Amino acid sequence: MKLDWSHGELAAGLLCYQKEEFFLAHEHWEGVWLRCAGPEKSFLQAIIQIAAAFHHLQRGNRLGTESLLRAALLRLDLLPSDFDGLSLNPLRQSVRAWLHALGRQDQSPTLPYPEII
């Protein structure tokens, strides 16, 4: 199943994510995730975890942020570099950069949020 980001819940979630409405992004993507299987399900779970991580960060829960980013990265690392027409390496690198910044105890990392697509 190829994921279509041009309309529906994936597109709505992506728009929310880009507007830093991470909880809403998570909600949109979760409905699609429930209907998926295989590597698409794993990819969607990873990006849901990324969105949830940044929701936790907005609420001041750094430990929750780190935990979810680590879980997402584990899932992303199991997928090929080119997945479903997406290059996952920039996403992986961005998540690693966030984990590094959070691990240094930066009070307020100024990194851009990872781009999903």
C-alpha positions in Angstrom: 0.0 0.0 0.0 1.5 3.3 -1.1 0.9 6.2 1.3 -0.8 9.1 -0.3 0.1 12.4 1.3 -1.8 14.6 -1.1 -5.2 14.4 0.6 -7.2 12.8 3.4 -5.9 12.1 6.9 -2.2 11.9 5.9 -2.4 15.4 4.3 -4.4 16.8 7.2 -1.9 15.4 9.7 1.0 16.8 7.7 -0.5 20.2 7.7 -1.0 20.1 11.4 2.6 18.9 12.0 3.9 21.7 9.8 1.9 24.2 12.0 3.4 22.6 15.1 0.0 21.2 16.1 1.7 17.9 17.0 -1.2 16.3 19.0 -3.6 16.9 16.1 -1.1 15.5 13.6 -0.8 12.4 15.7 -4.6 12.0 15.8 -5.0 12.3 12.0 -2.2 9.8 11.3 -3.4 7.3 13.9 -6.5 6.5 12.0 -4.5 5.6 8.9 -2.0 3.6 11.0 -4.7 1.4 12.4 -5.7 0.4 8.8 -2.1 -0.3 7.6 0.1 -3.3 7.7 3.8 -4.1 7.1 6.4 -1.5 6.7 3.9 1.3 6.1 2.5 0.6 9.5 5.9 0.8 11.0 6.7 4.0 9.2 3.5 5.6 10.3 4.1 4.5 13.9 7.5 6.2 13.8 6.1 9.5 12.6 3.3 9.3 15.1 5.9 8.9 17.8 7.8 11.9 16.4 4.7 14.0 16.5 3.9 12.8 20.0 7.5 13.5 21.1 7.2 17.1 20.1 3.8 17.4 21.8 5.5 16.2 25.0 8.3 18.8 24.4 5.7 21.6 24.1 4.3 20.5 27.5 7.8 20.5 29.1 8.2 16.7 29.3 11.8 16.2 28.0 12.1 12.6 29.1 8.9 11.7 27.2 10.3 13.5 24.2 13.6 11.6 24.3 11.9 8.3 24.8 9.5 8.7 21.9 12.3 10.0 19.6 14.4 7.0 20.4 11.5 4.6 19.7 10.8 6.3 16.4 14.4 6.1 15.4 14.5 2.4 16.1 11.6 1.9 13.7 13.1 4.2 11.1 16.4 2.4 11.2 14.7 -0.8 10.3 13.3 0.7 7.0 15.3 1.1 3.8 16.8 4.5 3.1 14.4 5.1 0.2 10.9 4.1 1.5 7.7 4.7 -0.3 9.2 7.4 -2.5 10.7 9.2 0.6 14.4 9.5 1.5 14.5 8.6 5.2 18.1 9.6 5.8 17.4 13.3 6.4 14.6 12.4 8.8 16.8 10.0 10.7 19.6 12.6 10.9 17.2 15.2 12.2 15.9 12.9 14.9 19.5 12.1 15.9 20.3 15.8 16.1 17.4 16.4 18.4 18.4 13.4 20.6 21.9 14.8 20.8 20.7 18.3 21.7 18.3 16.9 24.3 21.1 14.7 25.7 23.3 17.8 26.2 20.5 19.2 28.3 20.1 22.2 26.0 17.4 24.2 27.7 15.7 25.1 24.5 17.1 23.5 21.4 16.8 25.8 18.4 16.8 23.0 15.8 14.1 22.9 13.2 11.6 20.1 13.7 12.2 17.0 11.5 10.6 17.2 8.1 8.4 14.2 7.6 8.2 14.5 3.8 
